[in-house]
Amino acid sequence: MSEIDFRNIVRIGLIAGLVAASVSVIGMVETFDARDIITGILSLGQVLLFSAAALGGYLASQEQEESKIVPSLVTGLLVGLLAALPVIALIVLQVGFPELHAALANAAPSLEAVPSDIRDYLVNLSPTLIEILTFGREPLTGSLLLLGSMGLLGLGGAIVHVVPSRFERPLTIGVLWTLLIGMLSEVLLGILRQFVSSANLRLLFGTRGIRPIPALIIFVVITAIAVVWRLRGRRAWQERMGAASPAQQKRARLGGLSLVFLLLLVLPFILGTYLTEVVDNVGLFILMGLGLNIVVGFAGLLDLGYVAFYAIGAYTMGILTSTGALGFAGLSFWAAIPIAMGVAVLAGILLGTPVLRMRGDYLAIVTLGFGEIIRVLATSDLLKPYIGGAQGVLNIPKPEIAGFRFVQPEHFYYLILAGCLFAAFVAWRLRDARLGRQWMAMREDEDVAEAMGIHLVKTKLLAFGMGAAFAGLSGAIFAAKLGSIFPHSFNLIISINVLSLIIVGGIGSLPGVVVGALVLVGMPELLREFAEYRFLMYGALLIAMMLAKPEGLWPSPIRRRELVEEEEAFPSEEGLNPFTEEPMAEQMAERPNTAVK
């Protein structure tokens, strides 16, 4: 037992326990328990509660050598048991508080005026929460079950670590996908109901969540696919693509893009009205994210006032097309779109001009101030005769084309999709053009970039202008979609959300913008009943991303090379050269000794 670091076990175990107790005390476990993942077995609240023990066991076992299997398993088990203690303390406190209060009142009569209900101090420590923590059993029996469950989960986390590396990631993928499918079972049920009979759906889904047997089948199938792909499929695909000619590789890429495009075209018919509305909101954030990705991801200019350009595009569209008192031009949506983008570009240049010499935190503060100025002006009485003040702009007509009017979410889906594809194409072409390389050089080091002949003033202004154009386009579509706009729709939190989705998806990565928007905008929309914890989850996700995957969920190749550790970037876990997929030892043996004696 001398190989076990008990100090590390106590540290990680108590931290995991405090995390589990914290999510219980703030009400997340009770609130999230309303959504089942596996019917009658596991809820989302229990996942929040138990994941701390499993993750703690995994992290603690990493401190052990991979060859030391038994010490790693013992470490995980002990961490799980320790993680249960703070949660059990909550059970004891809630159950025994009246007796404790009575004893103290007898000992000190001055304490009789002190509230005797623990919920006067911990509001969310309710009987419902205690029932969840004790699995509906008596406090003693439930506490023992909780202790055993968290101990086994800590052991499970250690098992994931000690299994061979080729199986570790597939197991993790299988668990995560099973949990995700169960969490979104209501959404999937709504989609499948259009194509599958109710009798067959009842075999897969319960009243809430997915049934246990289908959940087990899903886990096994996904894990098996991940194992086969990791052992054979990935290498076979790389060999096949490596042996293909450039023309064949290009055809393969075009074929994949064509399939994705066809899926996007038929997506509203699959999702239905509600989910299409969610996708529309995600698309607007993707459009803004593609613009901010140019400013932050390509050029390295931290902009916290990006919502200002979004608001400028929306208000420009509103006053140019409104049929109400504030409308003065009476333009159509299609005529107002380029004007809205042009006004946003002009605003971006006006913002960029006075901050050309600022960098980092100073630039962020100035852009933050610019965004707040726009918001205050939108609510002020000074501009009320022109943009409506707090009452906003009303009676904005819907877009029309050839007699067809965009009204339903399914209609606006194609308009937003066209805007996103246009923005993605422009950003992709700019990234690989000379201007994109200038932005990236400026992002790495402005002084060196200027010494190499890059005109910083022009390059920065182009970045601000291009980013503002996409935000203006998103704002214009938003105004036409909603039919009216109000100042409270353009708060600072919009800028934070867009910046967050870029960080989570991968700074400088175009696919990363889409992934980040799906995670940070799409998932909260689907889990709307948990909206009060939305920003808490944002913060936790950002912290987790910075610690576990700082390059993002879908990073750009450059960003990956910058942030991934050297031993992960070059020698692979199996001792293979990632470029040739051949054993490193054999290549080193065949290499002639060229060292200078």
C-alpha positions, 0 to 999 in steps of 0.5 A: 500500500506504500505505492498509494498516495493517500494525501492525493486521494484525500485532496481529490476525493474531498474536492469531488465531494464538495462539487457534488454537494455544491450542485445539490445545495444550489438546486441543480440536482433536484431541478435536473432530476426532472429529465430522465436519461435511462428510464427508472435508472438514471436521471440528469440530476444523478449524472450531475451528482455522480459524475464528480466521483467518476471524474475524481477516480479517473484523475486520481488514478492518473497519478499512478503508473499505468503498470500499477493496476491494483493501486490505481483501482484502490485509489479510484475506489477510495476517492469515490468513497470520500466524495460521498461524505460531503453529500451524506453530511447534507442528508444528516444535516437535513434529517437531524437539524430539528433535533440539533436545534432542540438540543441547543435550545435546551442548552441555551434558551437564547437560541429558541428564536433561531429558525428550526428549519434548515431551509431557512439557511439552505433553501434548496435542501428540500425533502425532494432532494434528500429523497433523490440522494437516498434513492427514496430509502430511509436515511441510513439505508440511502446513505449506505447506497450512496456511499457504495454507488459513488465508490463504485463510480470512482472505481469505474473512473479508475478502470477507464484509465487502466484499460489499454489506451486503444479502448479508453477513448472508445469507452468514453465516447460510448458513455457520452453518446449514450448519455446524450441520446438519453438526455435528448430523448424527448427531442428524438421522440418528436422527430421519430414520431413522424416516421416510426409507429408509436408501438415501436417507439415505446420499445425504445423510449419510456415515459421519460428517457430511453429504456435500459435495454436500448441504452445498453445496445446503444452503448455497445454499438457505439463503443464497438464502432469507435474501437474498430475505427481506432484500431483499423478504420482510421489507418485504412482511411488514411492509407486509402486517401494517401494512395488516392490522386489529388483529383480523387481526393478532391472528388471525395471531399466534394462528395462529402460536402454534397451529402452535408448540403443535401442533409441541410436542405431537407433538415426542416422537414425532419425536425418540425417547426419547434426544432427548426426555430431552435436551428434558426437561432443557432444559425444567427449565432453561427453567422455572428460567430463567423464574423467575430472569428475573423476579428478574434480568431484570425486577426487576434483582436479581442472585441467585447462590443461585437453586439453593437454591429449586430444592433446596428444591422437590426436597427438599419433594417428596421428603419429602412423597411418599417411600415410604422411611424419610424419607417421613412424609406419603405425599402424591401428586405433585399434592398435594405440588406446591403445597406445594413451591412454597409452601415455595420462595416462603416461602424466597424471602421469607425471603431477600429480607427481610434484603437489601432495602437491598442492591444489585448486588455486595453482593446477589449475594454475600449470595444466593451465601451463601444458596445455599451455606448450603442446600447445606451443610445438605443434606449435614450430619449435623444434618438427616440424620434429616429429609432424608437427608444425603449419602445423599439422599432415595430411593423418590420415587414417579412421578406418576400421574393417572387410573391413568396413571403417568409413567415414560418421558421422553416422559411427563415431557415433557408434564408439564414442557411444562405447567409451562413454559407455565404459568410463561411465561403467568404471567411474560408477564402479570406483565410487562405488568401494573402489577407488571411495570412496577414491577419494571422501574422499580425495575431502572432506578433504585430511588431514582426508583422509590421517589420515584414511589410504588413500594413497594420492600419489597413489590415486591422480595419479590414478585420473590423469591417469584415467582422462587422459586416457579418454581424450586420447581416445577422442583425438584419435577418433577426429584425425581419424574422422577429418583425420588431426590435427592442434595445434589450435584445442587444445586451453585452451578454450577446457578445459574451455568448458569441465569444464563448462559442468561438472559444469552445468550438476552437479559435480560428476554426470555421467548423469550430464556430458551428460546433460551439454554437450547437453546444452553447446555443442549441443545447440550452434551447433544447433544455429550456427548463433549466434556463436559470442555470444557463450561465453557470453551465457556460462558466463551468464549460469554459473552465473545463475546456481551458483545462482539458481541451484548450484548443477547442472541440474542433480546433484549427490545425495551427491552433492544435499545433500551438497548444497540444503538448509535444509528446501528443503532437508527434509520437503517438501512444502506440509508438507510431509515427503519425505521419507514416503510421510506422513504428518509431523504433524501426525508423530510428534503427534504419536511420544512419548515424549522422552525429558529429563526433 
